[in-house]
Amino acid sequence: MEHHKSRMGYTLCMLTLFICGAVLFLIGFFPASYSASEEEKSIPNDRPTTLHGVKLEPPPTSYDSLILFLVDALREDFPSATSMPVAFSRACEKLTLHVDIPTVTMPRLKSITTGTLSNFIDIALNVGHTEQLEDSLLHRLKQRKRVVSFAGDHTWINLFPSEFTRHAENNDSFFVNDFYEGDRNVTKVLESELEMNDWSLLILHYLGLDHIGHVEGNASPKVQHKLKEMDEAVQKILDHRNFPNYLVLLTGDHGMAEGGGHGGNTPAETLVPLYLYSKNCSRPSAGTKRYNQIDLAPTLAVLLSVEIPSLSIGCLIPEMLQSLSLEHEMYAYFYNAHHLLNKARVKFGHEIVRRSDYYTWYQNATLLHRQLLLPLRDGDGSGTSQVLYQNAKLNYIRVARVISGLLSESLVKFDYGFIVLGLSLTTATSLHIVLSVLFLDQTEQLQLDSLKAGQLLICLAVAALVNVASHVFDIIFTSSLLYGILLVVPLALSIYLAFDVAQALLKIALPPVYTRRLRLSIPLPLPLLICFAIRTFTLGSSSFIEFEYKTWYYLGNTLILLTALRTLRRRITKANVELDGRHLHKIASACLWQQRKIFVVLILLTLMRYLHRFHAIRSTLMLFSLMLLWARLRKFAQLPQTCASAAACFVVYCYRGLNGQVQFFELPSYLTSRFMVPTLVIFWCCLALVLVLGYRAALPQICSDKSFGEMPMPPKSVLLQLLQANLTSSLLLAALLQKVQNIILLPTLLIALDETYKLCDAFGTSARKFSVRLVHVYKIIMTIFVARMFYFYQGNSNSLSTIDLTPGYIGQTSYNPAIVGLFVTLNTYSAEIHSFLYLIVHTLRSDLRSVGIMQLQPPYSIAADSLIAPLYASLVMLPAAFYLCLMVGFRYHLFIYSVFSPKVLYDCYTVLVFYFVFLITSLYFKLFKRDA
């Protein structure tokens, strides 16, 4: 194997450019606002006052007091006769609302107050969001100087900083360990507001149920206790004496998935109840009717006698209009249809609307409405009037629903300029690094690593011309001149890389005369290529994306088994003996015995899914997991560091015991809460000690010699010692963050990787001609497959509802987005992070003498930064780039936002996580590597 310079810097540049391209793609595919390009100012804001020459009177306020009782994550099946007896039995109407994705709080509040759909990218903006809406139901109430009071989630104040007359928000709405305190404060505000009785709208947003779901899941017994608490709060409202004319709406902003999270598109997350309460209950309608959450905004606007928000595309909910007179009810339907028709005219054009069927229905409805008004005002309520009423109402409802559906579909907008720019940059970057790795020995001939100044200047000039032309012809839209100028940089780089790739492909396909055809520098085994290709092409199916874990389980285990069988076959061939039953049985038994640990790991992971449900066995499982993890970490540490690791593992068990998740000493509740923080402090001290001891062992030691005096002696490998200390600390921190049943994944991951690497070494040495690069390729791809298998073993998926937020709040007394994000990322991507780090450590430790290869010069570990890092990065980037291209083809797919969009966020974030891990690792190589 030849000497090669470190390619860490080049790989880091490619990763940086790929992430920039992915960001540009996401900006184009998920624009920040659906309504930015709509000319909302051209839509009349005033309510109509005439209909074919007949004067109309908008209905007055239907209720003196209206209460929006919002329970975060209140699933449709949560309220029942047993869980919420008062709320369930005293409801005038039990309706169901369909919630659009993404099912997280901030986009849902937008839909409730504005009546429009939220962008999918709002799920990324949900945390720490500070956008202020310009028009909503609350803005209309403020214009009319109506008193609006609020208590609950701080997100409301971010969206509406000055629209509330009085507000008492929870400052730590994202602090999920708060189950009760925030809700108690909301109930206190409710009690005081009930006595004041000067408000038109009271909004209460309870967060405890959502927090319980995130921390303990939907099956937690605390869910039922929380529902009882909510039932008691509803009863306080219904039994209060100061409300002769009120309307209470009990609903949720989104549902709760089976695991307790939300953000996906399952019925448990997208269906929420809508229970209505008033003094004068009409007869409840038969069956449960379903409406959209965006229908709340126009309906509440009518009931509160204010204008419908200009962004609203919702319809009216008939069951909520029963308090209106016949004339006022008809006005409500007319007003909503008139509002939507005006939006359709602005969106699609007057001529298209005039030729449409719904415009004919609207004209018929208005004519029937006018015929109905004259006898109604004369006091005639005959059967003819009822016929006119029903026909006009049905036509108005039909018009509203059709236009609402059309407007919903038209809200899907793409900025194709940013999409093309992002795709070109990600695709060119991926192909550039792939070619650079495949032709590692010919990089100078292909000129892929060198920066060519002349070519870059030409690309900058071309990019500037393309950028100007794109803005002139409205292909790219930017909010400011500065952003438009800055686009020249990624545009120039994408052109530069594309030119490099095209030039390299031409040299490979059409080599110059009198030169040999370029050959691949690294071997590409067919089984590995087939498995990797299958995994990549399955990204084109929504079913394979939803159940991607099955693909990885199948391909990962198949690849391990196939490699073992090929090793067995090579050993049989190499033995050159008569293949009778005795020899075949002996060789097969020896091969299978070498892989016994992998089979044990798979059995452990299978049993883990069932055993952790039993509390006593869960404690034993956790003890066994921590002891096994400590035993594996001993390989990387000396005695003092080993003792500190053992103490850290013991403290992890104590912390889980104090939480009641495993068996522990029985302590009073007040002592348990007091011991929590000191226990975590001890853990952090142990973790710091592990790091300090590891780094101290890596420092140059001083040895004394009588002949030569004192002379500094460097350690065997400073870089290896430091990376091992980092890996040990990261695994111990992951043990604290993981769920009890998932801690076993940490040591079994190390065991699986160890045995897989042994299998790869055995496969390489069984070949007739040994190839170090073949072994490296096998180890890299096997590492990626094992990492993805364990990623899904942990319970992750491509649904946003499976993100576990609980680790982010371990040891936290308030919401800190940086710490929460770091801990949640480390927990979610634990397998990905530790697999890559372990591969680097393993490569630096190995010299292949254990498998009989003695003549390797230069050292085997030099490939860590010259081959392994760039090849690993290219295999991470290439499927992500391919999936971004697929997203463009599937942009109008039925499941684009429910299945494909969450997956693209996961893929891009996976590359980002790898980028930061690679950045830190490359810094260590830059600072500490000598001749590893």
N, C-alpha and C positions, 0 to 999 in steps of 0.2 A: 504493500500500500504506500502510495507516494505521499510526500509532505504536501500539505496544503495550508495556506494561510487561513486564519480565522475568518469566518463568514458571518459572525455575529452582527457586525455593523450593517452589512448588506441586508441581512434578514430583518433586522429591526426597521430599516428604511422601508422595505416592502410591506411589512405589517402596518407601519404608520400610514402609508399611502392607501392600503386596503381599507383601513378604518375610516380614513377621510372619504373614500369613495362610497363606503357603506352609509355614512352619515348623509352624504349628498343624495343617495338613492332614497333613503327614508324620508328626507325632506320633500322629495318629489312625489313619492308614493303616498305619504301620509301628510298632506298639507296641514299647517297649524290650525286653520280655521276653514270650515266648510263655506261660511257665508261671506268670506272676504271679497269675493269677486261679484257678489250679487248686489244689485243696485237697490238696496232696501229703502233708500230715501225716496224712491219713486212710488212706493206703496203707500196709499193713504193711511194715516194713523187714526183719523177720526171715525167714529161709528156712523154708519149710514142713517140718514134722517128721512128719506123719502123712498117710495117704491112705486114706480109708474104713476107718479103724481099724487100718491096717497102719503100723507105725513105719518112718520113713524116715531114712536117714543121708546127709547132704550129702557129696558126694565130696571127698576130700582134694585138696591141691595136686597138679596133674598134672605139673608140671615144677619142678625145683629153681631154675632160672634162666630168666627170660623177657626177651627183648630186643626192644624196639620200635625198629627201625631206620627212621627217617623221613627221607626225602630230599625236601626241599621242591621242588615242581613236577615230580615224577617222573611223566612221562606214561606211559600204558600201553604204548606202542610203543618206549619208550626202552631198556628192558633187552632184550638179544638175545644171540645166541651170539657176536657180534663185539664189541659194545660192553661187555658185562658177562659174559664167558665163565664165570667161576666161579659167580657168582650165578645165571646162567641154567641151567647144566648140573646144579648140585647141589641145586636146589630140589625139595623133596618134593611140593609142590603149587604150581601157577601159577593163581591166581584173579584175578578182576577186581572192583574195588570201584567202585560208582557214588557220586559225590560230589554232594551237593545244593548248589544255589546259595545264597549267593554263594560262589564258589570263591576265597576268600582265607583266609589262615592262621588267624586267630583264631576265626572260626566253625567251621572244620574241626576245630580242637583241641577245641572244645566238644563237637562231635559224637562224636569219638573217645573222649573220656573220660566223657561223660554218656549217650550213646546217644540224644540228642534232636536235633531240627532247630533250626537257628539262624534268627533273624529276618533278613530281607533288609537291614534298616537296619544290621546288624552290619558291613556293608562300609564304612559311613561311620565306624564306631567302631574299625575294625581298626588304624588308626594311633594310637599313643599311648593304647591302651585300658588301663584300670586296674581293670576289674570283677573281682571275686573270686567264684568259684563256691562255692556252699554245699554241694553234694553231687556226687560224682563217683567214679570208680573209685579215684582216688588218695586221696580222703577215706576210703574204706572200707579201703584198705590201711593207712593211718595209724592208724585205729582198732584194727587188729589188730597194731599195732607191727611192721609189716613194713618192711624196708629198701628204699627206692626211691631210685635215683640218676638224675641227669639231667645232660645236657650239650647245649648248642645254643641255639636261638632264645630270646631273652629274653621272648617272649610267654608262654611257659609259666610263668615266675616271676610275671608280672602276674596270671595266672589262678589260680595255686596258690602263693602266697607262703610258706606254711609246711608244705606237704605233702611236700616232698622231704627225705630224710635228708641227702643231699649234692647239691649242684648247682654247675655251672660254666657260666653262661650267657654268651652274646655280648652285650656291652653295646650294641653298635651293630648290631642285627639288621636295621634298615631302611637301613643304609648299603650300597647296592647295588654300589658299586665294590669291595667286598671279595669277591673270588672264592675266595681260598685260605686266608687267615690264620685266619678263623673256623673253617673246616672242619678245619684242621690242629690247632687247639686241641681240637676235639671228639674227634679221633682220639687225641690224647694222653690225654685223659680216659678214652677207651675202653681204651687199653692199661693204664692204672693200675687201672681197675675190673676188668678181666679177671684181674688178679693178686690183687685183694682177695677177690672171689668171696663176699661176704657179703650180697648183695642178692637180693631176689625179683624185682624189675623194674628194668631199666635202659632209659632212654629216651634215644635219640640223635637229634638233629634237625639235619641238615646243610642249610645255606642257600646254598651256592655255586652250585648248579645254577640255582636261582631267580634269583639275582643276574645270572648270565650271560645268562639269557633276557631279563631286563628291559633290560640294557644293549646286548647284541649280537644278540639274537634266537635263536630255536630252531635256526637253521641255522649258528650260529657253530661253528667247529672246536673251540672250547674246551669245547663240550658233550660231545663224545666224550672229551676228556681228563678231564673231571670225572667222567663215568660210569666210566672206568677207575679213577679214584681211589676211587670208591665201591665198585667191585668188589674192590679190594685191601682195603678196610676190612672188607667182608663176609668175605673169605677169612681175615683175622686172627681173626675170631670162630670160624669153622668149624674152623680148624686148631688152636685153642688146646686144650691138654691138660687143663685144669681143669674141663671141662664134660661130665660123663657123661650128664646128663639136662637138656637145654635145648630151648628153642623160640625161634627167631628169626623175626620178622615184618619183611619188607622191603616198604615201601609208601611212598606219597606223601600229603601232605595234600591236594593238588589237582594238576591237570595243568598244561599249558602250551599256550597258543594258538599259532597259526602265526607270529604276530609276536613271540612271546616273553613276552607278558603273560599275565594270567589275571584272572578275575572274572566271565567270561561263562558261557554254557551250551552251548558247542560240545562234541562228544565228546572232543576233545583236552584240554579243561579239566575235564571231569566224570568221566573214566575214568582210574583209576590201578591199577597192579598190586598184588597181594598175594601175595608169594612166601613160602612156609613152609619152614623148615629145622629138622630135629631129627636126633638120632642114629639113631633107629629109624624110618626112612622106610617108610611103607606104600606100596603100589602107587598111583601117581598116578591120579586119575580121568581118564577120557577127556573131551577137550574142555575149554574154558575156561568155568567157571561164574561168574556175576555175582551179587554181593551188594551190599548197601548199606553205606556207611561207618558208619552208626549201629549196624550189627550187631556191630561190634568190641567195644563196651563190654560187653554182656551175655555175649558169648563169653569175653572175657578175665576177667570176674568169675567165671565158672564154673571156668575153668582155674586161677585163683589162689585159689579157694575163699573168696571173699568175697561179700557180698550185691550183687545187681544195683542200680545207682544208681536212686533213686526216679524220676528224670526219664526213664529209658530207655524208648524205644518200639521198640527194635530186636529182631530175631530172632537165632537162633543160626546159626552157620556150621558145618554138619555136618562138613566136612573138617578142622576144627580140633579135633574131639572124638574123633578116632579112638584117642587114647591112653587113653580112659576104658573102664572095664569096661561090660558091657551094662547092669547095674543102675544104675551111676552115670550113664551116658549117658541112660537113661530119666528119671532124676531131673532132669538138666539141662533136658531138653525140658519136663518137667512144671513145673519151677520157672519157666521163662521164660513159659510159657503162663499159669500161675497169676498171675504178676506183671502181665502185660498185661491179664488178665481183671479184676483188682482195679482197675487204672487205668480200664478201660472202665466198671466199675460207678460209680466216682466221677464220671467224665466224663458218661456218658449216663443214669445211673440204674439201679437194680437191676431194675426192672420191664422196661425196654427190653432190658437184657442178657438177662434170663431168657427172653424171647420170641424171641430171635435164633437164627439157625442155628448160629453159632459156639459158642453155649453148649451146644447139643445135641452138637456135635462134641467139645467139651471133656468133657462127661459120658461120652460113649462112650470117649474116650481114657483117662480115669481108671479106668473099669471094666476096660478091657483091660489097663491098666498094673497094676492090683491082681491080676488073674488071672495076669499074667506073673511077679510078684514071688514068689508062693508056690512054684512049681516051680523058679525060679532059685535060691532059697535052699536048696532041697532037692537042688541039684546036677543038675537035669534040664535039659538043653539040647537037647531033642528038636525035631523039625520043628514041632510045635504051638507051642512057645515062640517059634520064629522068626516064625511067622505072627502071633502076638499082638504081638511086638516091632515088626514092620513096620507093622501096622495102627495100633497106638498111636502110633508115631513119626509116621506120616503125618498122623494127626488132630491131634497136638500142633503140628506144623509148619503145618498149614492154619489152625488157630486163631490161632497167633501172627502169621502173615502177614496174615490178614484184619483182626485187631484193630490191628496196626501200621499198616496202610493207613488205617483209620478214624481212629485217633488222629492220624496225620499230617495228614489233611484237617481235623480239628477244631482243629488248632493255629492255623489262619488266623483271626485275631481282628481286629476293627476297632472303634475307638472312634468311633462315629458322631457323638457330640457334638462332638468336636474336628474331625471331617471336615466337618460342616455349618458350624461356625464358621469354619474355614479357607476353605472354598469361598465362603461369603458375603462374607468380607472380600476375597478375591482377585477375585471376580467384580464386586463393587460398586466396588472400586478401579479395575479395568480399564475398566468402563463409564463411570465418573466422568471419567476422564482422556480417554477417547475422545470423549465428548460435549463436554467442555471444549475440545478441539482442533477438532472439527467445527464448533462454533458459537463460534468464537473472537471474533467481533465482538459476540456477544450474551451474553457470560459474565455481565455485570452484570444483564441481564434475567433470565437463568436462575439467577442467584445460586449459581454453582458454585464460584467462587473465594473467596467471603467466608465467614468463620467465624461462624455464628449461635449465640450463647451460649445463648439460650433453648432452641433445638432440641437443643443438646448436653446441657443439663441434663435435659431430658425423656428423651433417649435413655439417659443414665446411670441414671435411675430405672427405666426399662423393662428395661435390661440387668441391673440388680441383681435385679429380680424374676425374670427369665428364668433367671439364674444360680442363684438359690436353688431354683427349681422344678426345674432340670436336675439339681442335686445330690440333691434330695429323691427324685426319681423315677429316680435312677441312670442318667440319660442321659449325664452327663459324670462321669468319675472323675478325681480329682486326689489326689496323694500327701500333700498337706498343706493346711491351711487357708489359708496365705498364697497358694499357687498358685491356690486357688479364688477368692480375693478378686481377685487380679490379672487373672483372666479377664474381669472386668467391663469392663476398658479395651478390649480388642479387640472384645468383644461390643457395647459402646456405639458404637464407631467404625463397625462394620459396619452397625448399625442407622441411624446418622446418614448414612452414605454411601448406603445403600439408599434412604432417604427422599429424599435429594437427587436421586438418579437417577430415582426414580419421579416426583418433582415436575417435574423437567426434561422427562421424556418426555411428561407430561400437557400441559405448556405447548407442547411441539412439536407434539403430535398435535391438541390442542384449544386453540388460542390464544384469549385473551380476546376478547370482542366489541369491534368497532371497531379491532382491531389486525390488522396483516398477519401472515400465516403466516411463521414463522421459516424462514430459508433458510440453507443450508450456507455457511460462511465460506470453505471451501477446496474446490477442485474434486476430484472423485473419478473419475479416468479409468477407464472400463470395463475395458480390458485389465489394468491394474494390479489392480483389484478381483478379476477372474477368477483371475489367477495367485495372488494372495494367498489367495483362498478355496480354490482347489485344494490349495495347500500345507497349509492349516489342516485341511481335511476328510480329507486322506490320513492324518492322525494316528489315525484310527479303524481302521486296518488294520495288523495285525502285520507283514505282508509289506512294506508301505510304510515301516514304522518300521525294520525290519531293513535295508532298502535305501534309506534316506532320501536318500542321496547322489545316487541316480539322479534322484529328484524335483527336487532343487536344480539338478543339471546341466541337466536338460531345461527347467525353468521359467526358470532364469536366462538361458540362451542364447536361449530362445524370446522372452523379454521384450526382450533387447537387439536381436535381429533384428526383432521386431515394431515396436519404436520406430524403428529405422532405416528400415523400409519405410514407416511412416506419415509420417516426415519427408520421405522421397522423394516420397510422394504429395502432401503439402502443397506441396512446392517446385514440383512439376509444375503443380499447380493455380494456385499463386501466380504462376508465370512467365507465365501467360496467353498461351501461344504454341501454335501448331498442333502437336499431339502426333504428329509424324511420327517415323520411326526415328532420324533424326539428332539431334533435340532430346532424345528420350527416352534415347538412348544416352549423350549428353553429361551429362545430369543424373544418370543412374544411376551413371555412372563417377565423377563428382565425389563423390557420396554415399558410394559404397563406398570410394573412396580416402581419405576422411576417417576411415573406421573401420579402416584397414589395421593400426593398432597392436593393436587388439583381436584381429584374426585372427592376428597374429604371436604374441601372448600365448597364445592357445589352442593354437597349434602347438607352442610351447615347452613348455607344460604336458603336452601329449600325448607329446612326445619324452622328456621328463624321466623318465617312468615306466619307460623302457627303457634310456636312456643311462647312468643312474647306476650300473647294475650292473657296468659296465666300469670298472676302477680308474683307468686312464689318463684316460678321458673324464670320470670323476667329478671329477678334479682340475681339468681344464679347465672343467668346468661350474661348479665352485665359484668359480674365479677370475672367470669371466664374470659369475656372479651377484653377487659382491661388488663388482666394478667397476660393474655396472649399478645396484646399490643406492647406491653412492657418487655416481654421476652423478645419480640422482634426489634424493639428499639435498642436493646442491649448490643446489637451488632454494630451500632454506630457510635457507641459511647464508652468512655472509661468509667471506672467505679464511682467517682463522685457524681458524675452526670447521670449514671444509672440510678443512684439513690434518689437524686432530685426528681427523675422521671417517675420512680415508684411513688414518691410522695404526691406528685401531681395527680397520678392515677387514683390514689386513695382519696384525695380531696374531691375529685370528680364524682366518685361514688357517694361520698358524704353529702355533696350538694344535691344530687338526685334523691338521696334519702331524705334530706330536709324538705324537699319538694313533695315528698310522698309518692314518688314514682317507683321506688324500690324499697325493700324492707330495711328498716333502720331502727335506732333506739327510739322508743316512744318518749316524746317530749311535749310539753304544753305548747299550744299554738303561739303564745307570746314569745316563748324562748326560741321556737323555730324561726320566726320572722327576725328575731334579733341576731341569730347565728348565720343568717344567709350572707350578709355582706362580709363579715369576717372570714367566712369560708372561702368566698371568692377572692378576697385579698390574699389569703394564704396561697391559693392556686396561682395567682399572678406572680407572687414572690417565687414560687417553685419554678414557674415558667421562665422568669427572668434569670434564675439561678442556672437552669439548663442552658440558656443562651450564653451566659457569662462563662460557665465552665467550658462550653464548646468552643467559644472564641478564644478563651485562655489557652486551651490545648493547641490551638492553631498558631499561637504566637511563637516566634523563634525562641528556642530553649538555649540556655547557657550551660555548657558542660566544661568541666575543669580537667586539664591534662597537665601532668607534671613536666612533660617534655616541651610542650608547645604553649603552655599557659592557657588562659581562658580564650575560647574561640566560639563565636556564635554558630550554631548548627540549625539550619532550617528544618522544619518538620517534613515528613515524607511528602505531604501534599497539603499546603495551606488551603488551597481552594476546596479540596475534598472535605477537609475538616469543617470548614465554614458552611458548606452546603449541607453536610450531614447535620450540623447543629440547627440550621434553618428547617430542615425536613423534620427533625425530631420535635422541635417547638411547634411547628405547624400541625403535626399529627396530634400532639397533646391538646392544642387549642381546639382542633376539630372534635376530639373526644368530648370536650366540654359542651360543644355546640350541638352535636348530633343527638337525635332521639335515642332513647335507651336501646330500642331494638336495632338501631343502625350502627351502634358502636362496633359491633362485630365486623362490620364492613371494612374498617380501617386495617386491622391485622390481616384479614383474609385477602384484602387487596394486595398487600405486600407479599403474602405467600403466593398468591396467584401469579403475580409478576415475576417473582423469583423462579418459580417452577417453569413458567413460560420461557424465561430467558435461558434456563438450563436446556429446555427442549430445543430452542433455537440453536444453541451451541452444539448440541448433539446432532441436530440436523445438518449443520454446517460441516462438522468434522466427519460425518458419515459419507460426504461427497467424495468423489474420486480426486477432484482438485478443490482444495479449500479456498474459499473466498470470504475475506473479512467483511466486505461490503454486503455480501448476501446475508450474512448474519445480522448486520446492522439493519438492513431493510426489513428482515423478518421481525426483529425486535421492535422497530418503530411502529410498524403496522399492527403487530400484536398488542403493543402498549395502547394504541388508540382504541382498538376493539375492546380490550379488557376495561379500559377507563370508561367507555360508553356503557358497557354492560353494568358496571358498578354504579354509574350515574343513575341508571334506571332502577337498579336494585334498591337504591335509596328511597324510591317512591316518587322520583321526578317524572315529568311527562312534558308534552308540548302544550299543555293547558296551563294558563296562568294561575288557575285556582290551586295548583299543587305546590306553589311556592310557599315554603314554611317561613313565616315571619318571626316565630318564637325565638330562634337563636339570636336575633338582632337585639333583643331586650334583656338578655341574660346579664345581670349585674347593673342594669340601667334603672335609674329612678326618674328619668325624664326622656323625652324623645330627642335623640341626636342623630340626624340623618346620615352623617358620615360613618359613625360607628355602626348604626343599624345596617346600612348598606354593605359595609365591610364584612360584618359577621354573617349576614344572610348570604352574601356571595361566597364566602369561604365554606359555609355549610352546604350550599346547593352544588357548588362545583368542586367539592372536596376530592372526588375521584379523579377529575381531570387535572387538577393542580398537582396532587401528590403523585400521580402516575408519571407526569412529565419530569418532576423533580427526581423521582426515584430512578427513572431511566438515565438521567444525567449522572447521578451519583453512582449508579451501577456501572456505567461506562467508564467513569474515572477510576473505579476500584478494580476493574477487570484487567487481566493481562493474558487470559486464555491459557495459562500454563496448566490450569486444572483439567483442561480437555486435551492436553498433549500437543499444543501448538507452541513451540519454543523459539522459532526462528523469526518471529514478527519484529521487524524494525521498519519505521519508528514505532513507539509504543502504541498499543491498541487504543488507548483512551484519547489519542489526539483527534479522533473522529467526532468527539463530543461537540466541538464548535465548528468543525469544517464540513461535516456531513449530517450528523443527527439533528442538530438544531434547524438548519434550513429545510431538510426533508420533512421533519415533523411539522414545521410551520406551513409548508406548501400543502401537506395533506389536511391541515386544518382549514386553510384558506380556499382550496379548490372546490370542495362541496358547497361551501357558503356562497361562492361566486356563482356556481351552477344554479343554486336555489334562487338567487336574486334574479337570474335570467328567467327562471320558471315563473316567478312572481309576475313578471310582465305579461307572460302568456295567459296566466290565470287571473288577471286583474278583474275580469267580469264573472268569475266563477261564483257559483252559489255560496260556496264556503270560504270565500276569500278572506273575510274578516273573522270567521269563527274558527277556522282550522289553519289556513296558510299564513295569515298575518302573525298570530302568536309564535309560530315556528320561526319566522324570519327574525323576530325580535330575539328569540332564544339563540339562533345561530350567530347573529351579529354580536350579542353580548358574550357568547362563548369565545369568539375571536378577540373581543376586548379583554376578557379575563386572561386569555393566553398571552395577549400582548403585554399586560402588566407583569405577569409571571416571567415572561421571557426577558422583559426589560431589566427586572431585578437580577435575574440570572446572568444576563450579559454584562451587567455592571461588575458582578463578582469575577467573571472571566477577565474583564478588562483590567481590574485592579490587582487580582491575586494570582492569575495563572502564570506559571513559569514554563516548565516543560512537563505538563501532567502526564 
